Amino acid sequence: MEMFDFTDPGFLGFLESEGCMDTNEGLINRVAKVLRSSPNDVIDTEEFRSACTKAGVDPDSFTQADLDALQSRLNK
């Protein structure tokens, strides 16, 4: 049975990119994953808040920098 090295920076980076960690980047990625399934080109406040709730993230914790980072991820 293969074991994972949970201290490996590559593994930790993977977990963060998948939204599995409660770091700032992880939370942004978690919300981005939910919003990527949206058929809308423009995300309004209600849809953003709903996506946060689905992702288990407090929408009020987002700063403008977090929203900018989220927009950047969604535009990729």
N, CA, C and O atoms as a GROMACS GRO file, in nm:
protein
  304
    1MET      N    1   0.084  -0.117   0.000
    1MET     CA    2   0.000   0.000   0.000
    1MET      C    3   0.089   0.124   0.000
    1MET      O    4   0.180   0.136   0.081
    2GLU      N    5   0.061   0.217  -0.092
    2GLU     CA    6   0.142   0.338  -0.104
    2GLU      C    7   0.095   0.443  -0.003
    2GLU      O    8  -0.025   0.463   0.016
    3MET      N    9   0.190   0.508   0.061
    3MET     CA   10   0.159   0.611   0.160
    3MET      C   11   0.190   0.748   0.100
    3MET      O   12   0.284   0.762   0.022
    4PHE      N   13   0.113   0.847   0.137
    4PHE     CA   14   0.136   0.983   0.093
    4PHE      C   15   0.220   1.057   0.195
    4PHE      O   16   0.206   1.036   0.316
    5ASP      N   17   0.308   1.142   0.147
    5ASP     CA   18   0.386   1.228   0.235
    5ASP      C   19   0.309   1.359   0.249
    5ASP      O   20   0.318   1.447   0.163
    6PHE      N   21   0.233   1.371   0.356
    6PHE     CA   22   0.147   1.486   0.377
    6PHE      C   23   0.225   1.615   0.403
    6PHE      O   24   0.166   1.723   0.406
    7THR      N   25   0.356   1.605   0.421
    7THR     CA   26   0.437   1.725   0.440
    7THR      C   27   0.500   1.772   0.310
    7THR      O   28   0.564   1.877   0.306
    8ASP      N   29   0.484   1.694   0.203
    8ASP     CA   30   0.540   1.730   0.072
    8ASP      C   31   0.471   1.856   0.022
    8ASP      O   32   0.349   1.858   0.011
    9PRO      N   33   0.547   1.963  -0.010
    9PRO     CA   34   0.487   2.087  -0.058
    9PRO      C   35   0.402   2.066  -0.184
    9PRO      O   36   0.302   2.135  -0.203
   10GLY      N   37   0.441   1.974  -0.270
   10GLY     CA   38   0.362   1.946  -0.391
   10GLY      C   39   0.225   1.889  -0.357
   10GLY      O   40   0.125   1.925  -0.419
   11PHE      N   41   0.221   1.801  -0.259
   11PHE     CA   42   0.094   1.742  -0.216
   11PHE      C   43   0.007   1.847  -0.150
   11PHE      O   44  -0.113   1.854  -0.175
   12LEU      N   45   0.067   1.929  -0.066
   12LEU     CA   46  -0.008   2.036   0.000
   12LEU      C   47  -0.061   2.137  -0.101
   12LEU      O   48  -0.173   2.186  -0.088
   13GLY      N   49   0.019   2.168  -0.202
   13GLY     CA   50  -0.024   2.259  -0.308
   13GLY      C   51  -0.140   2.201  -0.386
   13GLY      O   52  -0.232   2.274  -0.424
   14PHE      N   53  -0.135   2.070  -0.411
   14PHE     CA   54  -0.245   2.003  -0.480
   14PHE      C   55  -0.373   2.013  -0.399
   14PHE      O   56  -0.479   2.045  -0.454
   15LEU      N   57  -0.364   1.985  -0.270
   15LEU     CA   58  -0.483   1.993  -0.184
   15LEU      C   59  -0.541   2.134  -0.185
   15LEU      O   60  -0.663   2.151  -0.190
   16GLU      N   61  -0.455   2.234  -0.179
   16GLU     CA   62  -0.500   2.373  -0.180
   16GLU      C   63  -0.566   2.408  -0.313
   16GLU      O   64  -0.669   2.475  -0.314
   17SER      N   65  -0.507   2.365  -0.424
   17SER     CA   66  -0.563   2.396  -0.556
   17SER      C   67  -0.698   2.329  -0.577
   17SER      O   68  -0.780   2.378  -0.654
   18GLU      N   69  -0.721   2.219  -0.508
   18GLU     CA   70  -0.849   2.149  -0.519
   18GLU      C   71  -0.952   2.201  -0.418
   18GLU      O   72  -1.065   2.153  -0.414
   19GLY      N   73  -0.912   2.300  -0.336
   19GLY     CA   74  -1.003   2.357  -0.239
   19GLY      C   75  -1.022   2.271  -0.116
   19GLY      O   76  -1.120   2.286  -0.043
   20CYS      N   77  -0.929   2.181  -0.092
   20CYS     CA   78  -0.941   2.089   0.022
   20CYS      C   79  -0.883   2.145   0.151
   20CYS      O   80  -0.893   2.082   0.256
   21MET      N   81  -0.824   2.261   0.144
   21MET     CA   82  -0.764   2.321   0.263
   21MET      C   83  -0.835   2.451   0.295
   21MET      O   84  -0.887   2.518   0.206
   22ASP      N   85  -0.838   2.486   0.421
   22ASP     CA   86  -0.905   2.607   0.464
   22ASP      C   87  -0.812   2.728   0.465
   22ASP      O   88  -0.827   2.819   0.546
   23THR      N   89  -0.716   2.728   0.374
   23THR     CA   90  -0.633   2.846   0.355
   23THR      C   91  -0.711   2.944   0.269
   23THR      O   92  -0.812   2.908   0.210
   24ASN      N   93  -0.664   3.065   0.261
   24ASN     CA   94  -0.730   3.165   0.178
   24ASN      C   95  -0.742   3.116   0.034
   24ASN      O   96  -0.849   3.124  -0.027
   25GLU      N   97  -0.632   3.066  -0.021
   25GLU     CA   98  -0.632   3.015  -0.159
   25GLU      C   99  -0.727   2.895  -0.173
   25GLU      O  100  -0.798   2.882  -0.273
   26GLY      N  101  -0.727   2.809  -0.074
   26GLY     CA  102  -0.813   2.692  -0.078
   26GLY      C  103  -0.960   2.729  -0.080
   26GLY      O  104  -1.039   2.668  -0.153
   27LEU      N  105  -0.998   2.828   0.000
   27LEU     CA  106  -1.137   2.872   0.004
   27LEU      C  107  -1.179   2.937  -0.128
   27LEU      O  108  -1.290   2.914  -0.176
   28ILE      N  109  -1.090   3.017  -0.185
   28ILE     CA  110  -1.119   3.079  -0.315
   28ILE      C  111  -1.137   2.971  -0.421
   28ILE      O  112  -1.230   2.978  -0.501
   29ASN      N  113  -1.049   2.873  -0.421
   29ASN     CA  114  -1.059   2.763  -0.519
   29ASN      C  115  -1.186   2.682  -0.500
   29ASN      O  116  -1.247   2.636  -0.597
   30ARG      N  117  -1.227   2.664  -0.375
   30ARG     CA  118  -1.349   2.589  -0.346
   30ARG      C  119  -1.471   2.659  -0.406
   30ARG      O  120  -1.556   2.595  -0.467
   31VAL      N  121  -1.480   2.791  -0.389
   31VAL     CA  122  -1.592   2.868  -0.445
   31VAL      C  123  -1.583   2.871  -0.597
   31VAL      O  124  -1.685   2.861  -0.665
   32ALA      N  125  -1.462   2.883  -0.651
   32ALA     CA  126  -1.444   2.885  -0.797
   32ALA      C  127  -1.494   2.755  -0.859
   32ALA      O  128  -1.555   2.758  -0.966
   33LYS      N  129  -1.470   2.643  -0.794
   33LYS     CA  130  -1.518   2.514  -0.847
   33LYS      C  131  -1.670   2.513  -0.859
   33LYS      O  132  -1.724   2.462  -0.957
   34VAL      N  133  -1.738   2.568  -0.761
   34VAL     CA  134  -1.884   2.572  -0.766
   34VAL      C  135  -1.930   2.666  -0.876
   34VAL      O  136  -2.022   2.633  -0.952
   35LEU      N  137  -1.868   2.782  -0.887
   35LEU     CA  138  -1.911   2.882  -0.984
   35LEU      C  139  -1.879   2.842  -1.128
   35LEU      O  140  -1.945   2.889  -1.220
   36ARG      N  141  -1.780   2.757  -1.148
   36ARG     CA  142  -1.747   2.713  -1.285
   36ARG      C  143  -1.863   2.639  -1.350
   36ARG      O  144  -1.872   2.633  -1.473
   37SER      N  145  -1.950   2.583  -1.271
   37SER     CA  146  -2.065   2.510  -1.327
   37SER      C  147  -2.180   2.603  -1.363
   37SER      O  148  -2.282   2.558  -1.416
   38SER      N  149  -2.165   2.731  -1.336
   38SER     CA  150  -2.271   2.828  -1.366
   38SER      C  151  -2.280   2.852  -1.516
   38SER      O  152  -2.177   2.865  -1.584
   39PRO      N  153  -2.402   2.859  -1.569
   39PRO     CA  154  -2.418   2.890  -1.711
   39PRO      C  155  -2.408   3.040  -1.739
   39PRO      O  156  -2.408   3.082  -1.855
   40ASN      N  157  -2.401   3.119  -1.634
   40ASN     CA  158  -2.401   3.265  -1.649
   40ASN      C  159  -2.262   3.321  -1.678
   40ASN      O  160  -2.162   3.272  -1.625
   41ASP      N  161  -2.258   3.423  -1.762
   41ASP     CA  162  -2.132   3.492  -1.791
   41ASP      C  163  -2.097   3.591  -1.680
   41ASP      O  164  -1.980   3.619  -1.655
   42VAL      N  165  -2.198   3.643  -1.614
   42VAL     CA  166  -2.180   3.739  -1.506
   42VAL      C  167  -2.241   3.679  -1.380
   42VAL      O  168  -2.355   3.633  -1.380
   43ILE      N  169  -2.163   3.680  -1.273
   43ILE     CA  170  -2.208   3.624  -1.146
   43ILE      C  171  -2.258   3.740  -1.058
   43ILE      O  172  -2.184   3.834  -1.029
   44ASP      N  173  -2.384   3.732  -1.017
   44ASP     CA  174  -2.436   3.837  -0.931
   44ASP      C  175  -2.414   3.799  -0.784
   44ASP      O  176  -2.367   3.690  -0.753
   45THR      N  177  -2.448   3.891  -0.697
   45THR     CA  178  -2.425   3.872  -0.554
   45THR      C  179  -2.498   3.750  -0.501
   45THR      O  180  -2.442   3.673  -0.422
   46GLU      N  181  -2.621   3.729  -0.542
   46GLU     CA  182  -2.699   3.616  -0.495
   46GLU      C  183  -2.634   3.483  -0.535
   46GLU      O  184  -2.627   3.391  -0.454
   47GLU      N  185  -2.588   3.475  -0.659
   47GLU     CA  186  -2.524   3.352  -0.705
   47GLU      C  187  -2.391   3.329  -0.633
   47GLU      O  188  -2.356   3.216  -0.599
   48PHE      N  189  -2.315   3.438  -0.611
   48PHE     CA  190  -2.190   3.427  -0.537
   48PHE      C  191  -2.214   3.375  -0.397
   48PHE      O  192  -2.146   3.283  -0.352
   49ARG      N  193  -2.312   3.434  -0.328
   49ARG     CA  194  -2.341   3.392  -0.191
   49ARG      C  195  -2.390   3.246  -0.187
   49ARG      O  196  -2.355   3.171  -0.096
   50SER      N  197  -2.469   3.207  -0.285
   50SER     CA  198  -2.517   3.070  -0.293
   50SER      C  199  -2.400   2.973  -0.315
   50SER      O  200  -2.394   2.866  -0.254
   51ALA      N  201  -2.308   3.010  -0.403
   51ALA     CA  202  -2.190   2.927  -0.429
   51ALA      C  203  -2.105   2.912  -0.303
   51ALA      O  204  -2.055   2.804  -0.274
   52CYS      N  205  -2.090   3.021  -0.230
   52CYS     CA  206  -2.014   3.016  -0.105
   52CYS      C  207  -2.079   2.919  -0.006
   52CYS      O  208  -2.011   2.838   0.057
   53THR      N  209  -2.212   2.928   0.005
   53THR     CA  210  -2.284   2.839   0.096
   53THR      C  211  -2.265   2.693   0.055
   53THR      O  212  -2.240   2.608   0.139
   54LYS      N  213  -2.277   2.665  -0.075
   54LYS     CA  214  -2.256   2.528  -0.124
   54LYS      C  215  -2.115   2.479  -0.096
   54LYS      O  216  -2.094   2.361  -0.071
   55ALA      N  217  -2.018   2.571  -0.102
   55ALA     CA  218  -1.878   2.535  -0.081
   55ALA      C  219  -1.839   2.535   0.067
   55ALA      O  220  -1.727   2.497   0.102
   56GLY      N  221  -1.930   2.577   0.153
   56GLY     CA  222  -1.899   2.582   0.296
   56GLY      C  223  -1.807   2.696   0.332
   56GLY      O  224  -1.725   2.684   0.424
   57VAL      N  225  -1.821   2.808   0.261
   57VAL     CA  226  -1.735   2.925   0.282
   57VAL      C  227  -1.823   3.043   0.319
   57VAL      O  228  -1.929   3.063   0.261
   58ASP      N  229  -1.778   3.122   0.416
   58ASP     CA  230  -1.850   3.242   0.456
   58ASP      C  231  -1.831   3.350   0.350
   58ASP      O  232  -1.719   3.397   0.332
   59PRO      N  233  -1.937   3.391   0.280
   59PRO     CA  234  -1.920   3.491   0.175
   59PRO      C  235  -1.874   3.626   0.228
   59PRO      O  236  -1.813   3.704   0.155
   60ASP      N  237  -1.903   3.654   0.354
   60ASP     CA  238  -1.862   3.782   0.414
   60ASP      C  239  -1.714   3.786   0.448
   60ASP      O  240  -1.661   3.891   0.485
   61SER      N  241  -1.647   3.671   0.436
   61SER     CA  242  -1.504   3.669   0.467
   61SER      C  243  -1.419   3.712   0.348
   61SER      O  244  -1.298   3.731   0.362
   62PHE      N  245  -1.481   3.727   0.230
   62PHE     CA  246  -1.408   3.764   0.110
   62PHE      C  247  -1.372   3.912   0.110
   62PHE      O  248  -1.458   3.998   0.131
   63THR      N  249  -1.246   3.940   0.086
   63THR     CA  250  -1.200   4.079   0.069
   63THR      C  251  -1.204   4.111  -0.080
   63THR      O  252  -1.232   4.024  -0.162
   64GLN      N  253  -1.178   4.235  -0.114
   64GLN     CA  254  -1.174   4.271  -0.256
   64GLN      C  255  -1.062   4.195  -0.327
   64GLN      O  256  -1.077   4.154  -0.442
   65ALA      N  257  -0.951   4.176  -0.259
   65ALA     CA  258  -0.840   4.099  -0.318
   65ALA      C  259  -0.883   3.954  -0.344
   65ALA      O  260  -0.845   3.895  -0.445
   66ASP      N  261  -0.962   3.897  -0.252
   66ASP     CA  262  -1.012   3.760  -0.271
   66ASP      C  263  -1.107   3.754  -0.391
   66ASP      O  264  -1.101   3.660  -0.471
   67LEU      N  265  -1.193   3.854  -0.404
   67LEU     CA  266  -1.286   3.859  -0.518
   67LEU      C  267  -1.209   3.874  -0.649
   67LEU      O  268  -1.246   3.814  -0.750
   68ASP      N  269  -1.103   3.954  -0.648
   68ASP     CA  270  -1.019   3.969  -0.767
   68ASP      C  271  -0.954   3.836  -0.804
   68ASP      O  272  -0.948   3.799  -0.921
   69ALA      N  273  -0.904   3.764  -0.703
   69ALA     CA  274  -0.840   3.634  -0.727
   69ALA      C  275  -0.943   3.534  -0.779
   69ALA      O  276  -0.912   3.454  -0.867
   70LEU      N  277  -1.063   3.538  -0.724
   70LEU     CA  278  -1.171   3.450  -0.771
   70LEU      C  279  -1.203   3.480  -0.917
   70LEU      O  280  -1.216   3.387  -0.997
   71GLN      N  281  -1.216   3.605  -0.951
   71GLN     CA  282  -1.245   3.643  -1.088
   71GLN      C  283  -1.135   3.595  -1.183
   71GLN      O  284  -1.162   3.548  -1.293
   72SER      N  285  -1.011   3.608  -1.139
   72SER     CA  286  -0.898   3.563  -1.220
   72SER      C  287  -0.906   3.413  -1.246
   72SER      O  288  -0.881   3.368  -1.358
   73ARG      N  289  -0.940   3.335  -1.144
   73ARG     CA  290  -0.951   3.189  -1.161
   73ARG      C  291  -1.065   3.153  -1.255
   73ARG      O  292  -1.052   3.061  -1.337
   74LEU      N  293  -1.175   3.225  -1.244
   74LEU     CA  294  -1.290   3.195  -1.329
   74LEU      C  295  -1.266   3.234  -1.474
   74LEU      O  296  -1.327   3.177  -1.565
   75ASN      N  297  -1.178   3.330  -1.497
   75ASN     CA  298  -1.149   3.376  -1.632
   75ASN      C  299  -1.045   3.291  -1.703
   75ASN      O  300  -1.017   3.314  -1.821
   76LYS      N  301  -0.987   3.195  -1.634
   76LYS     CA  302  -0.883   3.109  -1.696
   76LYS      C  303  -0.946   3.013  -1.793
   76LYS      O  304  -0.876   2.932  -1.854
   0.00000   0.00000   0.00000
